[in-house]
């Protein structure tokens, strides 16, 4: 048996509740490990990370994917919802499913099962590298995880020394993740948003010039903007912001996040025209219905973790197929 298959088998056990049986098995609640040897689980993760890094370093920084493709946004350690998506979208496994699957980053932090989400996604990527695609989000950064919960989660589940070792191995994989994808050469997919047009004349091909194994995305302005940028909403427009937009090709400083930029519908239109694209699909912001159509219907935000931070939002994904984009809301009850 392969290690990724063993890990997926273990995650099935993690997901299910088990009651005391005549065979003497201990009972456990759903989404818990019971009496599993976490050291063995850690070894599986370390082995998977080593193998996966080799695959990812050979992928372009801008993936090219054919439709049909399902696109999922932020997961944030919500293993329950990830399993719900599996049951609806790839019940037979990615290889036997005719579609590809693209995840837009933010796999960890805030939710309590970041380790399990990462273990699942890494295993599936190893088993189906040409069907399962992962790009980087702004939480696939060490400094962000230390501010939030994933660093602590690794130490809590594996102990301090082994936990830090697992955390670093996972982050070495995150360093190698691509930063964007293009579906059918028409639909640009990214975690945060479109970058300033000052990078490579505003052409998306410039993304492929970014280094593989990017430990500090902040050192590469193009990468940082792909991870952090946001669309500007009409209600946010003030005279001051309008003046800044005119000066900066439709971009303003992102005061909401304290880093990167926000972009106007005019900036989006110019980006799409320059690159012969029709739409942008991104994640990065929670949505009540799991998705939102913005900027004259040319930009879609998708969020794939319901009840985020204790809220009431739904989870959704997007299907790109036959020159159409379909939004799908998930019943996670």
N, C-alpha and C positions, 0 to 999 in steps of 0.2 A: 504494500500500500504506500502511496506517495504521502509526503508530509502535508501538502495542502489538502488532500482528501481526508487525512486523519484529523486535521484541524477543523474542517467543515463538519466532520462527524462529531467532534467534541462540542462544537457550537450548537449542534442539534440537541445534544444532551443539556447544554446550558439553557437553551430556550424552553425546554419542556419541564412541567412539574412532575415529580415522581413521588408516589405514595409508597409506604412500606409494603413490600411484596413478600410472598411466601419464601422466595429465594434469599431473603435477608438483606436486600438492597436498602440502603438508607433513604429516607424520604428527603425531598428538597423542594423548594418553591421554584416556579418558573423564573427564568432569567437570574439564576444563581448557579454557582459551581459545586455546591455540596462539598463532598470530600475529595474532589479532584486534586491531584498533585500539581500545584501551580508551577513548580520548577520544571516539570515536563512540558507544560504548556508554554512556558517562557522559551524553552529550547526549540520548540516548533516555530515560534514566532521569529527567533533569531535566525534559524535556518531559512525560513521563508523570506525574510528581509534580505539576506545575502543573495539568494537566487533572483529575487525580484529586481534588485538594484541593477543587475546585469541586463535584464530585459529593458528597463526604463532608460538606461544610458544609451541604448541604441534607438530609442524613439526620437523623432524630431520634437523640438520645443513647441511647434505648432502642428498638432495632429491633423491628418486628413482622413475623414471618415465618410463612408457612404451610408445613405439612408437605406432601409428604415433604422432609425436610432431613437431610443428612449433617453431623455436627458433628465437627470436628477440634480437637485440643488443641495443645499446644506443638510447634512445628516446629524452633526453635532452629538455623537455618542448615543443616538436613539436607535438601539439595536432592534427594539420592538417594531418600529416602523420599517426598518430595512428588511426584516423578515416578512412583513406584510407586502412590501413591494415585490419581493422574491415570489411570493405565492401567487401574485397577480400577473407579473410580467415575465419571469423566467423560471416557472415551476419545474420545468424539465432540465434546468441548467442552461447556462449561456450558450454552450456549444450546439445544443439541439434546438435552440430558439432562433428563428430567422432574423431577428433584429440584433443590432449592436446596442451597447449600454455605455453612456457617458456620464460620469459623475463630476460635478463642478467644484469639488473641494469642500473644506470645512467638515472634515470627518470626525474631528475630536473637539473637546472642550464643551463645558456647560452640561452636556448629558453625562449620565453615570457609566455608560458602557462604551467609552471610546476605544478601549483595548479590543473589545469584541468586534466592534465595527471595523476597525483596522485589520484585525485578523481575518475577518470574513472577506473584505474587499481585496486584500493582498492575495489570499488563497485563490479566489475566483480569477483574479488577474493572471496568476501563474498558470492556472488550468486552461484559461481561454484568452490568451494575450491579444488575439486579433478581434475579440468580441467585446471585451470588458476594458473600458478606458477610464483612467483616473487623471484628473489635472489638479493643480495645486490651488488651495485657497489661502486666505490670510491667517488661518489658524494652523496651517502646516509650517509654522515658524516657531523655533524654540522659545524666543522671547515672549511671544503671545501665549504659548502654553504655560509658561511659568507664571504669567499674570493671571491665567484662568485655572483650569482644573486638571488638564491631562498629565502634567508632570507629577502632580500629587497622586493622581489615580494610579500611575505606573508604580510608584513607591508603595502605595497602600496594598496593591494586589500582589506584588512580587517581593516586597521588602526593599529596604533602601538600596543596597548594593546591586542586586539583580534588577530591581526596578529601573534604576538609572541606566543600566546596560541595555535593557529592552527599549527604554525611551530613546536613547541615542541611536540604536539600530533602526528604529522606526523613522526617526528624523533623517537619517542618512538616505532612506528611501524617499521621504518627502522632498529632500534636496534634489532628487533626480526626476521628480514628476514634471511632465510637460506643463506649460503655462496657459495654453489655449488650444482650441480645436476648431476646425472648419468642416461643416457637413455639406457634402455635394458642392463644395467650392462656393456656397451661397450663404450659409448660416454660420456666423461667427459665434463661438461659445467660449465663455471666460468666467472666472469667478466674480470679479469685481466690475470692471467696465472697460470701455475703449480708452486707449492711451492718447496722450498729446500727439499732434501731427509732426512734432519736431523730431521724432525718432524715425530715421530711415525714410524721410519724406512721407510719413504716415502710412506706409505700406505694411501690411501684416506679415509679409515675408521677413521683415526685420526681426520678428520674434525668434526665428530659427538661428539668429546670431547670438542669442543669449547662451551663456555657458551652461554645460551640463554639470550637475553637482553644485547647485547654487546654495551655498550655506547661508549667505546673508543677502536675501533679496533686496534689502534696503540699499545695498551698494549698486544696484542696477535700476535706474529710474524707470525704464520700460517695464521690467518685471513688477516693480512696486505698484505702478499704476494699474496694471492688469489685475493685481490682487486686491486693490483697495478702492479704486474709483467707483463713483456712484452717478446715476442719472440725476439731473436737476428737475425738480417738480415745479409746475407753473406757480403754485402757491408760495414757493420760496423766492420768486423773482422780486427783487427790490431795485430801486434806481441804481443803488451802489453796485449790486450784482450785475445788472445789465451793462453798466459801464465797464466792469471788469471782463465780462464776456466778450465785448467788442474788442478789447485790447488783446485778449488771449485766445483767439480762434475758437471761442465758444466754451472755454474752460474757466472755472473759478476754484480758488482754494477751498478744500473740503473742511470747513470749520466744524462740521458735525462730528467728524472722526478725528480731527486734529492732525491729519496727514493726507497726502495725495490730493485728488481733484474731484469736482463734479462737472458734468458736461451737459450742454444744452441739446435740444432737438436739432438745431442747426449743425452742431458739431457731429452729431450722430449721422445726419444726412450726408455730410461731407465725407465722413469715414466710409460709409456704405458705398457711395458713388466712386470714391477713389479706388476701392478694392473690389468693385463689381459684386457687392454683396446685397442681400435683400433684408436680412434681419440680424439682430444680436440677441442671444439668449445668455442670461447671466443669473447669478444667485446673490449671496451676500446680504440680503435684507429680508427679514421675516415678512410674510404676507398672510393676511387673515384667511384668504381662500386657498393659500398654498401657491398662488401665482398672481401676477398682475401684468396686464398689457399696458405699455406706456409709450410715450413719445410717438404719437400718431400711428400706433400699432406696429411699429418697426422694432420695438425692444420689448422683450418678455423677461420678467424676473420670476424665478421658480425657487421654491423652498420646500424641502422634502422631509421635514421633521415637525410633526404635529405637537401641539401643547408645549411649544418651545418656552423654556424657562417658566413653566407653570401657567402659560397663557392658554388661549382657546383657539389658536390658529389651526388650520388644517394642513395636511401634507399633499403635495401634488408632484407631477412630473409632466414632461412635454414629449410628444411623439412627433418626430420629423419624418414624413413619409409622403411620397408622390407630390412633391412641391407644396405640401400643406403642413401647418403646425397645429397639432391638437393638444389641448390641455386635458389632463386626467387627474381628478381628485381622488384621493385614496381614503377608503373607509378603514380607519385604524382601531375601531372599537373591538 
